[in-house]
Amino acid sequence: MKPTILVVDIRHWLDDAGQLPEGPVRLRQQALRIARLIEYAATLRPKTMGETPVECSRRPGRKRCMGLLWVEKLTDNRINAWCPACGADEIFISGWEHTPWASGPMDPEPALDANSLH
């Protein structure tokens, strides 16, 4: 399968307040996928990498790739994400440093009473 390379400045996919767009749905889904990758890569030091729970989106031979994306923080602070299983999904992310996901996963919050959620 021919590799697909996506180069994205996440700021171009966010609304004026720097949040995920309300629509169109496909743009929101793609922006959310990039936000997850930012969240996992944000705390990495340059030239380090790690596996994420973000699924590969490719379908080599019309069968879904079962790989999980890896992320690396490059020396210029861009994030590179790729699938080592199929080698066909690669993403370069810039403009992420001042997004809501730039500090990594959120800190835990106290649990709410289930009755207060209704």
Phi and psi restraints in degrees (range 20) as a CNS / XPLOR table:
assign (resid 1 and name C) (resid 2 and name N)
       (resid 2 and name CA) (resid 2 and name C) 1.0 -70.4 20.0 2
assign (resid 2 and name N) (resid 2 and name CA)
       (resid 2 and name C) (resid 3 and name N) 1.0 131.6 20.0 2
assign (resid 2 and name C) (resid 3 and name N)
       (resid 3 and name CA) (resid 3 and name C) 1.0 -63.5 20.0 2
assign (resid 3 and name N) (resid 3 and name CA)
       (resid 3 and name C) (resid 4 and name N) 1.0 145.1 20.0 2
assign (resid 3 and name C) (resid 4 and name N)
       (resid 4 and name CA) (resid 4 and name C) 1.0 -110.5 20.0 2
assign (resid 4 and name N) (resid 4 and name CA)
       (resid 4 and name C) (resid 5 and name N) 1.0 127.2 20.0 2
assign (resid 4 and name C) (resid 5 and name N)
       (resid 5 and name CA) (resid 5 and name C) 1.0 -116.0 20.0 2
assign (resid 5 and name N) (resid 5 and name CA)
       (resid 5 and name C) (resid 6 and name N) 1.0 124.5 20.0 2
assign (resid 5 and name C) (resid 6 and name N)
       (resid 6 and name CA) (resid 6 and name C) 1.0 -110.8 20.0 2
assign (resid 6 and name N) (resid 6 and name CA)
       (resid 6 and name C) (resid 7 and name N) 1.0 126.1 20.0 2
assign (resid 6 and name C) (resid 7 and name N)
       (resid 7 and name CA) (resid 7 and name C) 1.0 -113.6 20.0 2
assign (resid 7 and name N) (resid 7 and name CA)
       (resid 7 and name C) (resid 8 and name N) 1.0 118.4 20.0 2
assign (resid 7 and name C) (resid 8 and name N)
       (resid 8 and name CA) (resid 8 and name C) 1.0 -136.0 20.0 2
assign (resid 8 and name N) (resid 8 and name CA)
       (resid 8 and name C) (resid 9 and name N) 1.0 134.6 20.0 2
assign (resid 8 and name C) (resid 9 and name N)
       (resid 9 and name CA) (resid 9 and name C) 1.0 -97.5 20.0 2
assign (resid 9 and name N) (resid 9 and name CA)
       (resid 9 and name C) (resid 10 and name N) 1.0 107.4 20.0 2
assign (resid 9 and name C) (resid 10 and name N)
       (resid 10 and name CA) (resid 10 and name C) 1.0 -56.5 20.0 2
assign (resid 10 and name N) (resid 10 and name CA)
       (resid 10 and name C) (resid 11 and name N) 1.0 -26.9 20.0 2
assign (resid 10 and name C) (resid 11 and name N)
       (resid 11 and name CA) (resid 11 and name C) 1.0 -60.2 20.0 2
assign (resid 11 and name N) (resid 11 and name CA)
       (resid 11 and name C) (resid 12 and name N) 1.0 -28.3 20.0 2
assign (resid 11 and name C) (resid 12 and name N)
       (resid 12 and name CA) (resid 12 and name C) 1.0 -73.1 20.0 2
assign (resid 12 and name N) (resid 12 and name CA)
       (resid 12 and name C) (resid 13 and name N) 1.0 -16.3 20.0 2
assign (resid 12 and name C) (resid 13 and name N)
       (resid 13 and name CA) (resid 13 and name C) 1.0 -102.9 20.0 2
assign (resid 13 and name N) (resid 13 and name CA)
       (resid 13 and name C) (resid 14 and name N) 1.0 -3.4 20.0 2
assign (resid 13 and name C) (resid 14 and name N)
       (resid 14 and name CA) (resid 14 and name C) 1.0 -99.9 20.0 2
assign (resid 14 and name N) (resid 14 and name CA)
       (resid 14 and name C) (resid 15 and name N) 1.0 162.8 20.0 2
assign (resid 14 and name C) (resid 15 and name N)
       (resid 15 and name CA) (resid 15 and name C) 1.0 -78.6 20.0 2
assign (resid 15 and name N) (resid 15 and name CA)
       (resid 15 and name C) (resid 16 and name N) 1.0 -178.0 20.0 2
assign (resid 15 and name C) (resid 16 and name N)
       (resid 16 and name CA) (resid 16 and name C) 1.0 -62.3 20.0 2
assign (resid 16 and name N) (resid 16 and name CA)
       (resid 16 and name C) (resid 17 and name N) 1.0 -24.3 20.0 2
assign (resid 16 and name C) (resid 17 and name N)
       (resid 17 and name CA) (resid 17 and name C) 1.0 -89.5 20.0 2
assign (resid 17 and name N) (resid 17 and name CA)
       (resid 17 and name C) (resid 18 and name N) 1.0 3.0 20.0 2
assign (resid 17 and name C) (resid 18 and name N)
       (resid 18 and name CA) (resid 18 and name C) 1.0 78.9 20.0 2
assign (resid 18 and name N) (resid 18 and name CA)
       (resid 18 and name C) (resid 19 and name N) 1.0 19.5 20.0 2
assign (resid 18 and name C) (resid 19 and name N)
       (resid 19 and name CA) (resid 19 and name C) 1.0 -106.8 20.0 2
assign (resid 19 and name N) (resid 19 and name CA)
       (resid 19 and name C) (resid 20 and name N) 1.0 168.1 20.0 2
assign (resid 19 and name C) (resid 20 and name N)
       (resid 20 and name CA) (resid 20 and name C) 1.0 -60.0 20.0 2
assign (resid 20 and name N) (resid 20 and name CA)
       (resid 20 and name C) (resid 21 and name N) 1.0 141.1 20.0 2
assign (resid 20 and name C) (resid 21 and name N)
       (resid 21 and name CA) (resid 21 and name C) 1.0 -69.6 20.0 2
assign (resid 21 and name N) (resid 21 and name CA)
       (resid 21 and name C) (resid 22 and name N) 1.0 150.2 20.0 2
assign (resid 21 and name C) (resid 22 and name N)
       (resid 22 and name CA) (resid 22 and name C) 1.0 -75.7 20.0 2
assign (resid 22 and name N) (resid 22 and name CA)
       (resid 22 and name C) (resid 23 and name N) 1.0 -24.5 20.0 2
assign (resid 22 and name C) (resid 23 and name N)
       (resid 23 and name CA) (resid 23 and name C) 1.0 -174.0 20.0 2
assign (resid 23 and name N) (resid 23 and name CA)
       (resid 23 and name C) (resid 24 and name N) 1.0 169.4 20.0 2
assign (resid 23 and name C) (resid 24 and name N)
       (resid 24 and name CA) (resid 24 and name C) 1.0 -64.5 20.0 2
assign (resid 24 and name N) (resid 24 and name CA)
       (resid 24 and name C) (resid 25 and name N) 1.0 158.3 20.0 2
assign (resid 24 and name C) (resid 25 and name N)
       (resid 25 and name CA) (resid 25 and name C) 1.0 -58.3 20.0 2
assign (resid 25 and name N) (resid 25 and name CA)
       (resid 25 and name C) (resid 26 and name N) 1.0 -44.3 20.0 2
assign (resid 25 and name C) (resid 26 and name N)
       (resid 26 and name CA) (resid 26 and name C) 1.0 -62.3 20.0 2
assign (resid 26 and name N) (resid 26 and name CA)
       (resid 26 and name C) (resid 27 and name N) 1.0 -41.6 20.0 2
assign (resid 26 and name C) (resid 27 and name N)
       (resid 27 and name CA) (resid 27 and name C) 1.0 -63.4 20.0 2
assign (resid 27 and name N) (resid 27 and name CA)
       (resid 27 and name C) (resid 28 and name N) 1.0 -43.5 20.0 2
assign (resid 27 and name C) (resid 28 and name N)
       (resid 28 and name CA) (resid 28 and name C) 1.0 -61.0 20.0 2
assign (resid 28 and name N) (resid 28 and name CA)
       (resid 28 and name C) (resid 29 and name N) 1.0 -43.3 20.0 2
assign (resid 28 and name C) (resid 29 and name N)
       (resid 29 and name CA) (resid 29 and name C) 1.0 -62.7 20.0 2
assign (resid 29 and name N) (resid 29 and name CA)
       (resid 29 and name C) (resid 30 and name N) 1.0 -43.5 20.0 2
assign (resid 29 and name C) (resid 30 and name N)
       (resid 30 and name CA) (resid 30 and name C) 1.0 -66.3 20.0 2
assign (resid 30 and name N) (resid 30 and name CA)
       (resid 30 and name C) (resid 31 and name N) 1.0 -41.8 20.0 2
assign (resid 30 and name C) (resid 31 and name N)
       (resid 31 and name CA) (resid 31 and name C) 1.0 -64.5 20.0 2
assign (resid 31 and name N) (resid 31 and name CA)
       (resid 31 and name C) (resid 32 and name N) 1.0 -38.9 20.0 2
assign (resid 31 and name C) (resid 32 and name N)
       (resid 32 and name CA) (resid 32 and name C) 1.0 -65.1 20.0 2
assign (resid 32 and name N) (resid 32 and name CA)
       (resid 32 and name C) (resid 33 and name N) 1.0 -39.1 20.0 2
assign (resid 32 and name C) (resid 33 and name N)
       (resid 33 and name CA) (resid 33 and name C) 1.0 -62.0 20.0 2
assign (resid 33 and name N) (resid 33 and name CA)
       (resid 33 and name C) (resid 34 and name N) 1.0 -44.2 20.0 2
assign (resid 33 and name C) (resid 34 and name N)
       (resid 34 and name CA) (resid 34 and name C) 1.0 -65.4 20.0 2
assign (resid 34 and name N) (resid 34 and name CA)
       (resid 34 and name C) (resid 35 and name N) 1.0 -39.8 20.0 2
assign (resid 34 and name C) (resid 35 and name N)
       (resid 35 and name CA) (resid 35 and name C) 1.0 -59.6 20.0 2
assign (resid 35 and name N) (resid 35 and name CA)
       (resid 35 and name C) (resid 36 and name N) 1.0 -40.3 20.0 2
assign (resid 35 and name C) (resid 36 and name N)
       (resid 36 and name CA) (resid 36 and name C) 1.0 -63.1 20.0 2
assign (resid 36 and name N) (resid 36 and name CA)
       (resid 36 and name C) (resid 37 and name N) 1.0 -41.6 20.0 2
assign (resid 36 and name C) (resid 37 and name N)
       (resid 37 and name CA) (resid 37 and name C) 1.0 -65.2 20.0 2
assign (resid 37 and name N) (resid 37 and name CA)
       (resid 37 and name C) (resid 38 and name N) 1.0 -40.2 20.0 2
assign (resid 37 and name C) (resid 38 and name N)
       (resid 38 and name CA) (resid 38 and name C) 1.0 -59.7 20.0 2
assign (resid 38 and name N) (resid 38 and name CA)
       (resid 38 and name C) (resid 39 and name N) 1.0 -47.4 20.0 2
assign (resid 38 and name C) (resid 39 and name N)
       (resid 39 and name CA) (resid 39 and name C) 1.0 -57.2 20.0 2
assign (resid 39 and name N) (resid 39 and name CA)
       (resid 39 and name C) (resid 40 and name N) 1.0 -41.8 20.0 2
assign (resid 39 and name C) (resid 40 and name N)
       (resid 40 and name CA) (resid 40 and name C) 1.0 -75.5 20.0 2
assign (resid 40 and name N) (resid 40 and name CA)
       (resid 40 and name C) (resid 41 and name N) 1.0 -30.2 20.0 2
assign (resid 40 and name C) (resid 41 and name N)
       (resid 41 and name CA) (resid 41 and name C) 1.0 -91.5 20.0 2
assign (resid 41 and name N) (resid 41 and name CA)
       (resid 41 and name C) (resid 42 and name N) 1.0 -17.6 20.0 2
assign (resid 41 and name C) (resid 42 and name N)
       (resid 42 and name CA) (resid 42 and name C) 1.0 -55.3 20.0 2
assign (resid 42 and name N) (resid 42 and name CA)
       (resid 42 and name C) (resid 43 and name N) 1.0 -39.4 20.0 2
assign (resid 42 and name C) (resid 43 and name N)
       (resid 43 and name CA) (resid 43 and name C) 1.0 -90.4 20.0 2
assign (resid 43 and name N) (resid 43 and name CA)
       (resid 43 and name C) (resid 44 and name N) 1.0 0.4 20.0 2
assign (resid 43 and name C) (resid 44 and name N)
       (resid 44 and name CA) (resid 44 and name C) 1.0 -71.6 20.0 2
assign (resid 44 and name N) (resid 44 and name CA)
       (resid 44 and name C) (resid 45 and name N) 1.0 147.6 20.0 2
assign (resid 44 and name C) (resid 45 and name N)
       (resid 45 and name CA) (resid 45 and name C) 1.0 -81.8 20.0 2
assign (resid 45 and name N) (resid 45 and name CA)
       (resid 45 and name C) (resid 46 and name N) 1.0 155.3 20.0 2
assign (resid 45 and name C) (resid 46 and name N)
       (resid 46 and name CA) (resid 46 and name C) 1.0 -55.1 20.0 2
assign (resid 46 and name N) (resid 46 and name CA)
       (resid 46 and name C) (resid 47 and name N) 1.0 143.2 20.0 2
assign (resid 46 and name C) (resid 47 and name N)
       (resid 47 and name CA) (resid 47 and name C) 1.0 67.9 20.0 2
assign (resid 47 and name N) (resid 47 and name CA)
       (resid 47 and name C) (resid 48 and name N) 1.0 24.7 20.0 2
assign (resid 47 and name C) (resid 48 and name N)
       (resid 48 and name CA) (resid 48 and name C) 1.0 -122.6 20.0 2
assign (resid 48 and name N) (resid 48 and name CA)
       (resid 48 and name C) (resid 49 and name N) 1.0 160.3 20.0 2
assign (resid 48 and name C) (resid 49 and name N)
       (resid 49 and name CA) (resid 49 and name C) 1.0 -145.6 20.0 2
assign (resid 49 and name N) (resid 49 and name CA)
       (resid 49 and name C) (resid 50 and name N) 1.0 165.4 20.0 2
assign (resid 49 and name C) (resid 50 and name N)
       (resid 50 and name CA) (resid 50 and name C) 1.0 -162.3 20.0 2
assign (resid 50 and name N) (resid 50 and name CA)
       (resid 50 and name C) (resid 51 and name N) 1.0 158.9 20.0 2
assign (resid 50 and name C) (resid 51 and name N)
       (resid 51 and name CA) (resid 51 and name C) 1.0 -80.7 20.0 2
assign (resid 51 and name N) (resid 51 and name CA)
       (resid 51 and name C) (resid 52 and name N) 1.0 145.5 20.0 2
assign (resid 51 and name C) (resid 52 and name N)
       (resid 52 and name CA) (resid 52 and name C) 1.0 -115.3 20.0 2
assign (resid 52 and name N) (resid 52 and name CA)
       (resid 52 and name C) (resid 53 and name N) 1.0 166.3 20.0 2
assign (resid 52 and name C) (resid 53 and name N)
       (resid 53 and name CA) (resid 53 and name C) 1.0 -87.8 20.0 2
assign (resid 53 and name N) (resid 53 and name CA)
       (resid 53 and name C) (resid 54 and name N) 1.0 14.8 20.0 2
assign (resid 53 and name C) (resid 54 and name N)
       (resid 54 and name CA) (resid 54 and name C) 1.0 -82.9 20.0 2
assign (resid 54 and name N) (resid 54 and name CA)
       (resid 54 and name C) (resid 55 and name N) 1.0 124.2 20.0 2
assign (resid 54 and name C) (resid 55 and name N)
       (resid 55 and name CA) (resid 55 and name C) 1.0 -74.2 20.0 2
assign (resid 55 and name N) (resid 55 and name CA)
       (resid 55 and name C) (resid 56 and name N) 1.0 148.4 20.0 2
assign (resid 55 and name C) (resid 56 and name N)
       (resid 56 and name CA) (resid 56 and name C) 1.0 -65.9 20.0 2
assign (resid 56 and name N) (resid 56 and name CA)
       (resid 56 and name C) (resid 57 and name N) 1.0 143.5 20.0 2
assign (resid 56 and name C) (resid 57 and name N)
       (resid 57 and name CA) (resid 57 and name C) 1.0 -99.4 20.0 2
assign (resid 57 and name N) (resid 57 and name CA)
       (resid 57 and name C) (resid 58 and name N) 1.0 0.3 20.0 2
assign (resid 57 and name C) (resid 58 and name N)
       (resid 58 and name CA) (resid 58 and name C) 1.0 -83.5 20.0 2
assign (resid 58 and name N) (resid 58 and name CA)
       (resid 58 and name C) (resid 59 and name N) 1.0 158.8 20.0 2
assign (resid 58 and name C) (resid 59 and name N)
       (resid 59 and name CA) (resid 59 and name C) 1.0 -132.2 20.0 2
assign (resid 59 and name N) (resid 59 and name CA)
       (resid 59 and name C) (resid 60 and name N) 1.0 71.5 20.0 2
assign (resid 59 and name C) (resid 60 and name N)
       (resid 60 and name CA) (resid 60 and name C) 1.0 -64.4 20.0 2
assign (resid 60 and name N) (resid 60 and name CA)
       (resid 60 and name C) (resid 61 and name N) 1.0 133.0 20.0 2
assign (resid 60 and name C) (resid 61 and name N)
       (resid 61 and name CA) (resid 61 and name C) 1.0 61.8 20.0 2
assign (resid 61 and name N) (resid 61 and name CA)
       (resid 61 and name C) (resid 62 and name N) 1.0 26.8 20.0 2
assign (resid 61 and name C) (resid 62 and name N)
       (resid 62 and name CA) (resid 62 and name C) 1.0 64.7 20.0 2
assign (resid 62 and name N) (resid 62 and name CA)
       (resid 62 and name C) (resid 63 and name N) 1.0 15.9 20.0 2
assign (resid 62 and name C) (resid 63 and name N)
       (resid 63 and name CA) (resid 63 and name C) 1.0 -117.1 20.0 2
assign (resid 63 and name N) (resid 63 and name CA)
       (resid 63 and name C) (resid 64 and name N) 1.0 134.4 20.0 2
assign (resid 63 and name C) (resid 64 and name N)
       (resid 64 and name CA) (resid 64 and name C) 1.0 -58.8 20.0 2
assign (resid 64 and name N) (resid 64 and name CA)
       (resid 64 and name C) (resid 65 and name N) 1.0 131.7 20.0 2
assign (resid 64 and name C) (resid 65 and name N)
       (resid 65 and name CA) (resid 65 and name C) 1.0 -68.7 20.0 2
assign (resid 65 and name N) (resid 65 and name CA)
       (resid 65 and name C) (resid 66 and name N) 1.0 135.1 20.0 2
assign (resid 65 and name C) (resid 66 and name N)
       (resid 66 and name CA) (resid 66 and name C) 1.0 -93.1 20.0 2
assign (resid 66 and name N) (resid 66 and name CA)
       (resid 66 and name C) (resid 67 and name N) 1.0 5.9 20.0 2
assign (resid 66 and name C) (resid 67 and name N)
       (resid 67 and name CA) (resid 67 and name C) 1.0 -73.8 20.0 2
assign (resid 67 and name N) (resid 67 and name CA)
       (resid 67 and name C) (resid 68 and name N) 1.0 157.1 20.0 2
assign (resid 67 and name C) (resid 68 and name N)
       (resid 68 and name CA) (resid 68 and name C) 1.0 -108.4 20.0 2
assign (resid 68 and name N) (resid 68 and name CA)
       (resid 68 and name C) (resid 69 and name N) 1.0 143.5 20.0 2
assign (resid 68 and name C) (resid 69 and name N)
       (resid 69 and name CA) (resid 69 and name C) 1.0 -74.5 20.0 2
assign (resid 69 and name N) (resid 69 and name CA)
       (resid 69 and name C) (resid 70 and name N) 1.0 144.1 20.0 2
assign (resid 69 and name C) (resid 70 and name N)
       (resid 70 and name CA) (resid 70 and name C) 1.0 -105.0 20.0 2
assign (resid 70 and name N) (resid 70 and name CA)
       (resid 70 and name C) (resid 71 and name N) 1.0 151.5 20.0 2
assign (resid 70 and name C) (resid 71 and name N)
       (resid 71 and name CA) (resid 71 and name C) 1.0 -125.0 20.0 2
assign (resid 71 and name N) (resid 71 and name CA)
       (resid 71 and name C) (resid 72 and name N) 1.0 146.5 20.0 2
assign (resid 71 and name C) (resid 72 and name N)
       (resid 72 and name CA) (resid 72 and name C) 1.0 -134.8 20.0 2
assign (resid 72 and name N) (resid 72 and name CA)
       (resid 72 and name C) (resid 73 and name N) 1.0 137.9 20.0 2
assign (resid 72 and name C) (resid 73 and name N)
       (resid 73 and name CA) (resid 73 and name C) 1.0 -92.2 20.0 2
assign (resid 73 and name N) (resid 73 and name CA)
       (resid 73 and name C) (resid 74 and name N) 1.0 120.8 20.0 2
assign (resid 73 and name C) (resid 74 and name N)
       (resid 74 and name CA) (resid 74 and name C) 1.0 -81.2 20.0 2
assign (resid 74 and name N) (resid 74 and name CA)
       (resid 74 and name C) (resid 75 and name N) 1.0 165.6 20.0 2
assign (resid 74 and name C) (resid 75 and name N)
       (resid 75 and name CA) (resid 75 and name C) 1.0 -65.8 20.0 2
assign (resid 75 and name N) (resid 75 and name CA)
       (resid 75 and name C) (resid 76 and name N) 1.0 -22.6 20.0 2
assign (resid 75 and name C) (resid 76 and name N)
       (resid 76 and name CA) (resid 76 and name C) 1.0 -91.0 20.0 2
assign (resid 76 and name N) (resid 76 and name CA)
       (resid 76 and name C) (resid 77 and name N) 1.0 11.7 20.0 2
assign (resid 76 and name C) (resid 77 and name N)
       (resid 77 and name CA) (resid 77 and name C) 1.0 77.7 20.0 2
assign (resid 77 and name N) (resid 77 and name CA)
       (resid 77 and name C) (resid 78 and name N) 1.0 -0.4 20.0 2
assign (resid 77 and name C) (resid 78 and name N)
       (resid 78 and name CA) (resid 78 and name C) 1.0 -69.9 20.0 2
assign (resid 78 and name N) (resid 78 and name CA)
       (resid 78 and name C) (resid 79 and name N) 1.0 159.2 20.0 2
assign (resid 78 and name C) (resid 79 and name N)
       (resid 79 and name CA) (resid 79 and name C) 1.0 -107.5 20.0 2
assign (resid 79 and name N) (resid 79 and name CA)
       (resid 79 and name C) (resid 80 and name N) 1.0 132.2 20.0 2
assign (resid 79 and name C) (resid 80 and name N)
       (resid 80 and name CA) (resid 80 and name C) 1.0 -112.6 20.0 2
assign (resid 80 and name N) (resid 80 and name CA)
       (resid 80 and name C) (resid 81 and name N) 1.0 125.5 20.0 2
assign (resid 80 and name C) (resid 81 and name N)
       (resid 81 and name CA) (resid 81 and name C) 1.0 -119.6 20.0 2
assign (resid 81 and name N) (resid 81 and name CA)
       (resid 81 and name C) (resid 82 and name N) 1.0 142.6 20.0 2
assign (resid 81 and name C) (resid 82 and name N)
       (resid 82 and name CA) (resid 82 and name C) 1.0 -155.9 20.0 2
assign (resid 82 and name N) (resid 82 and name CA)
       (resid 82 and name C) (resid 83 and name N) 1.0 161.8 20.0 2
assign (resid 82 and name C) (resid 83 and name N)
       (resid 83 and name CA) (resid 83 and name C) 1.0 -105.0 20.0 2
assign (resid 83 and name N) (resid 83 and name CA)
       (resid 83 and name C) (resid 84 and name N) 1.0 113.8 20.0 2
assign (resid 83 and name C) (resid 84 and name N)
       (resid 84 and name CA) (resid 84 and name C) 1.0 -74.0 20.0 2
assign (resid 84 and name N) (resid 84 and name CA)
       (resid 84 and name C) (resid 85 and name N) 1.0 -17.8 20.0 2
assign (resid 84 and name C) (resid 85 and name N)
       (resid 85 and name CA) (resid 85 and name C) 1.0 -72.1 20.0 2
assign (resid 85 and name N) (resid 85 and name CA)
       (resid 85 and name C) (resid 86 and name N) 1.0 -47.9 20.0 2
assign (resid 85 and name C) (resid 86 and name N)
       (resid 86 and name CA) (resid 86 and name C) 1.0 -109.2 20.0 2
assign (resid 86 and name N) (resid 86 and name CA)
       (resid 86 and name C) (resid 87 and name N) 1.0 -19.2 20.0 2
assign (resid 86 and name C) (resid 87 and name N)
       (resid 87 and name CA) (resid 87 and name C) 1.0 68.0 20.0 2
assign (resid 87 and name N) (resid 87 and name CA)
       (resid 87 and name C) (resid 88 and name N) 1.0 10.9 20.0 2
assign (resid 87 and name C) (resid 88 and name N)
       (resid 88 and name CA) (resid 88 and name C) 1.0 -107.2 20.0 2
assign (resid 88 and name N) (resid 88 and name CA)
       (resid 88 and name C) (resid 89 and name N) 1.0 -2.7 20.0 2
assign (resid 88 and name C) (resid 89 and name N)
       (resid 89 and name CA) (resid 89 and name C) 1.0 -120.5 20.0 2
assign (resid 89 and name N) (resid 89 and name CA)
       (resid 89 and name C) (resid 90 and name N) 1.0 115.0 20.0 2
assign (resid 89 and name C) (resid 90 and name N)
       (resid 90 and name CA) (resid 90 and name C) 1.0 -139.5 20.0 2
assign (resid 90 and name N) (resid 90 and name CA)
       (resid 90 and name C) (resid 91 and name N) 1.0 136.9 20.0 2
assign (resid 90 and name C) (resid 91 and name N)
       (resid 91 and name CA) (resid 91 and name C) 1.0 -134.8 20.0 2
assign (resid 91 and name N) (resid 91 and name CA)
       (resid 91 and name C) (resid 92 and name N) 1.0 136.1 20.0 2
assign (resid 91 and name C) (resid 92 and name N)
       (resid 92 and name CA) (resid 92 and name C) 1.0 -116.3 20.0 2
assign (resid 92 and name N) (resid 92 and name CA)
       (resid 92 and name C) (resid 93 and name N) 1.0 124.8 20.0 2
assign (resid 92 and name C) (resid 93 and name N)
       (resid 93 and name CA) (resid 93 and name C) 1.0 -118.1 20.0 2
assign (resid 93 and name N) (resid 93 and name CA)
       (resid 93 and name C) (resid 94 and name N) 1.0 129.6 20.0 2
assign (resid 93 and name C) (resid 94 and name N)
       (resid 94 and name CA) (resid 94 and name C) 1.0 -128.5 20.0 2
assign (resid 94 and name N) (resid 94 and name CA)
       (resid 94 and name C) (resid 95 and name N) 1.0 173.1 20.0 2
assign (resid 94 and name C) (resid 95 and name N)
       (resid 95 and name CA) (resid 95 and name C) 1.0 71.2 20.0 2
assign (resid 95 and name N) (resid 95 and name CA)
       (resid 95 and name C) (resid 96 and name N) 1.0 19.0 20.0 2
assign (resid 95 and name C) (resid 96 and name N)
       (resid 96 and name CA) (resid 96 and name C) 1.0 -91.5 20.0 2
assign (resid 96 and name N) (resid 96 and name CA)
       (resid 96 and name C) (resid 97 and name N) 1.0 -13.5 20.0 2
assign (resid 96 and name C) (resid 97 and name N)
       (resid 97 and name CA) (resid 97 and name C) 1.0 -61.5 20.0 2
assign (resid 97 and name N) (resid 97 and name CA)
       (resid 97 and name C) (resid 98 and name N) 1.0 -25.9 20.0 2
assign (resid 97 and name C) (resid 98 and name N)
       (resid 98 and name CA) (resid 98 and name C) 1.0 -114.5 20.0 2
assign (resid 98 and name N) (resid 98 and name CA)
       (resid 98 and name C) (resid 99 and name N) 1.0 24.3 20.0 2
assign (resid 98 and name C) (resid 99 and name N)
       (resid 99 and name CA) (resid 99 and name C) 1.0 -88.5 20.0 2
assign (resid 99 and name N) (resid 99 and name CA)
       (resid 99 and name C) (resid 100 and name N) 1.0 165.5 20.0 2
assign (resid 99 and name C) (resid 100 and name N)
       (resid 100 and name CA) (resid 100 and name C) 1.0 -62.0 20.0 2
assign (resid 100 and name N) (resid 100 and name CA)
       (resid 100 and name C) (resid 101 and name N) 1.0 -15.6 20.0 2
assign (resid 100 and name C) (resid 101 and name N)
       (resid 101 and name CA) (resid 101 and name C) 1.0 -100.5 20.0 2
assign (resid 101 and name N) (resid 101 and name CA)
       (resid 101 and name C) (resid 102 and name N) 1.0 0.4 20.0 2
assign (resid 101 and name C) (resid 102 and name N)
       (resid 102 and name CA) (resid 102 and name C) 1.0 -68.8 20.0 2
assign (resid 102 and name N) (resid 102 and name CA)
       (resid 102 and name C) (resid 103 and name N) 1.0 -16.4 20.0 2
assign (resid 102 and name C) (resid 103 and name N)
       (resid 103 and name CA) (resid 103 and name C) 1.0 -97.7 20.0 2
assign (resid 103 and name N) (resid 103 and name CA)
       (resid 103 and name C) (resid 104 and name N) 1.0 8.4 20.0 2
assign (resid 103 and name C) (resid 104 and name N)
       (resid 104 and name CA) (resid 104 and name C) 1.0 88.2 20.0 2
assign (resid 104 and name N) (resid 104 and name CA)
       (resid 104 and name C) (resid 105 and name N) 1.0 -169.7 20.0 2
assign (resid 104 and name C) (resid 105 and name N)
       (resid 105 and name CA) (resid 105 and name C) 1.0 -58.6 20.0 2
assign (resid 105 and name N) (resid 105 and name CA)
       (resid 105 and name C) (resid 106 and name N) 1.0 144.6 20.0 2
assign (resid 105 and name C) (resid 106 and name N)
       (resid 106 and name CA) (resid 106 and name C) 1.0 -66.9 20.0 2
assign (resid 106 and name N) (resid 106 and name CA)
       (resid 106 and name C) (resid 107 and name N) 1.0 153.5 20.0 2
assign (resid 106 and name C) (resid 107 and name N)
       (resid 107 and name CA) (resid 107 and name C) 1.0 -69.8 20.0 2
assign (resid 107 and name N) (resid 107 and name CA)
       (resid 107 and name C) (resid 108 and name N) 1.0 149.4 20.0 2
assign (resid 107 and name C) (resid 108 and name N)
       (resid 108 and name CA) (resid 108 and name C) 1.0 -61.5 20.0 2
assign (resid 108 and name N) (resid 108 and name CA)
       (resid 108 and name C) (resid 109 and name N) 1.0 146.8 20.0 2
assign (resid 108 and name C) (resid 109 and name N)
       (resid 109 and name CA) (resid 109 and name C) 1.0 -112.9 20.0 2
assign (resid 109 and name N) (resid 109 and name CA)
       (resid 109 and name C) (resid 110 and name N) 1.0 154.3 20.0 2
assign (resid 109 and name C) (resid 110 and name N)
       (resid 110 and name CA) (resid 110 and name C) 1.0 -60.5 20.0 2
assign (resid 110 and name N) (resid 110 and name CA)
       (resid 110 and name C) (resid 111 and name N) 1.0 143.3 20.0 2
assign (resid 110 and name C) (resid 111 and name N)
       (resid 111 and name CA) (resid 111 and name C) 1.0 -66.2 20.0 2
assign (resid 111 and name N) (resid 111 and name CA)
       (resid 111 and name C) (resid 112 and name N) 1.0 144.7 20.0 2
assign (resid 111 and name C) (resid 112 and name N)
       (resid 112 and name CA) (resid 112 and name C) 1.0 -92.5 20.0 2
assign (resid 112 and name N) (resid 112 and name CA)
       (resid 112 and name C) (resid 113 and name N) 1.0 152.7 20.0 2
assign (resid 112 and name C) (resid 113 and name N)
       (resid 113 and name CA) (resid 113 and name C) 1.0 -66.0 20.0 2
assign (resid 113 and name N) (resid 113 and name CA)
       (resid 113 and name C) (resid 114 and name N) 1.0 129.6 20.0 2
assign (resid 113 and name C) (resid 114 and name N)
       (resid 114 and name CA) (resid 114 and name C) 1.0 -55.1 20.0 2
assign (resid 114 and name N) (resid 114 and name CA)
       (resid 114 and name C) (resid 115 and name N) 1.0 -32.7 20.0 2
assign (resid 114 and name C) (resid 115 and name N)
       (resid 115 and name CA) (resid 115 and name C) 1.0 -67.6 20.0 2
assign (resid 115 and name N) (resid 115 and name CA)
       (resid 115 and name C) (resid 116 and name N) 1.0 -26.1 20.0 2
assign (resid 115 and name C) (resid 116 and name N)
       (resid 116 and name CA) (resid 116 and name C) 1.0 -77.7 20.0 2
assign (resid 116 and name N) (resid 116 and name CA)
       (resid 116 and name C) (resid 117 and name N) 1.0 -10.0 20.0 2
assign (resid 116 and name C) (resid 117 and name N)
       (resid 117 and name CA) (resid 117 and name C) 1.0 -83.0 20.0 2
assign (resid 117 and name N) (resid 117 and name CA)
       (resid 117 and name C) (resid 118 and name N) 1.0 -13.0 20.0 2
